[in-house]
């Protein structure tokens, strides 16, 4: 047996898996990473700490394995911004220059909202590939913020700006070649033309055009391409692997999840995507936030949705990426801020369940004679954009709404709020699907992975609300599997990413929509859309022109 290592750097942890050629996760290890919030909506991390934790988990999963049998390694990570100086040392991204190790502006950092708005107003042509609106979660506004607010302590000292996935592959190989996944999705790079210098000049970042864009990357390649000569001597020693082990060009974490699920063979499962091209499938990677990944053979422009991006996930195909900025994070917020949370924790502890398993069971008992527990959400409605809307409205200023609250502070009340929040997130997915369908996508089946895919209520409600079956992967850690696919492709054991996906990804089980609640969700979706319309109306009333 030969193996591949997948390394996933998420929002709050680093994980690694040792994966067999047939896609089985043999060993998995995890380490937490620190998040600092020096100011409201400023979230920063340390690339030094992240690499150290990568080394720890890789050594752990490969312990006792003959290193010559590890054929390749792939990295994925959040689309956070890493800043290094000329000597490749960290440059701080906080106002406190003493925080030298805090050199990563996280993906969820919204400090650059004003810069994003200004870039959107420029109306430059590159905006057509990010849904027409520049998000503060993309890299150009973050770069502009650093120049305007930390010029001396950060901008003037910076020589290399990496997306975190590219930082990891550089650290492993010494190669400055960037993945098309990161540059196309988060930086406005557009193959085959490359960088548009007029864009950077128009927004005041003309310094990045110098020396053939050396600070942000002049060489690119598709995900999974072998980088350099594989692991350098130093990186191999750090990771406990052999020098020269193949390293695949990296992916953003959500995109790795897409590779880990989309290629699965579905014959025999009676799914509407059977005998259809892979473009009939959407990958939904749901964790702290959610990403909705759809691919097409031709470029499709979807208002409010990122893309189309060529070779950003599957080489040779166009990607559209929708998303929700807060999903798991929103559910935690709603549940943990409720007065009955302490009672929930205690009762879950006594029952031996985790918090959300207990809540799911509690909702089932509350439903009683109802045909489906979904109907408990008839009188409570949530607009879920507590951290702004990523898609398809692309408005970071939107806020959350809850309609139907009472004075009750009971556990039943908490369970209903949890249910309404999950339903709102599912309707948000439907909102994105509708926008993609209108633009020409023909999506017939959802493929879920990520932490929330392990919550059966979350999955079932998404199937019910969208009316589409949900496929869950055989290996629950599909993001890690997707990262390992990169290493498998780089090793040349497979001739393409698609071949590696098909060999390593497998269907676990299928969750089908409950037809009894179809009309219920049609009505609830109308309420959902009106909540947004009302919020806009209230904003207009309070801010007369």
ABEGO torsion letter per residue (X at the ends): XBBBBBBBBBAABBBBBBBBAAGBBABBBBBBBBBBBABBGBBBBBAAAAAAAAAAAAAAAABGBBAAABABBBBBBBBBBBBBBAAGBBBBABABAABAABABBBAABAAAAAAAAAAAAAGBAAAAAAGGBBBAABAAAAAAAAAAAAAAAAAAABABBBBAAAAAAAAAAGBABBBAAAAAAAAGBBOAAEBBAAAAAAAGAAAAABGGGAAAEABBBBBGBBBEAEBBAAAAAAAGBBBGBBBBBBBBAAAAAAAAAAABBABGAGBAABGBBAAABBBBBBBABBBBBBBBABBBBBBGBBOBBBGAABBGBBBBBBBBABBAAAAAAAAAABAAAAAAAAAAAAAGBBAAAAAAAAAAAAAEABABAAAAAAABBBBABAAEBAOAAGBAABBBBBBGBBABABAAAAAAAAAAAAAAAAAAAAAAAAAAAAAGBBBABBBBBEAAAABAAAAAAAAAAAGBBBBBBABABAAAAAAAAAAAAAAGABABAAAAAAAABBBABBBBBBAAAAAAAAAAAAAAAAAAAAAAAAAAAABBX
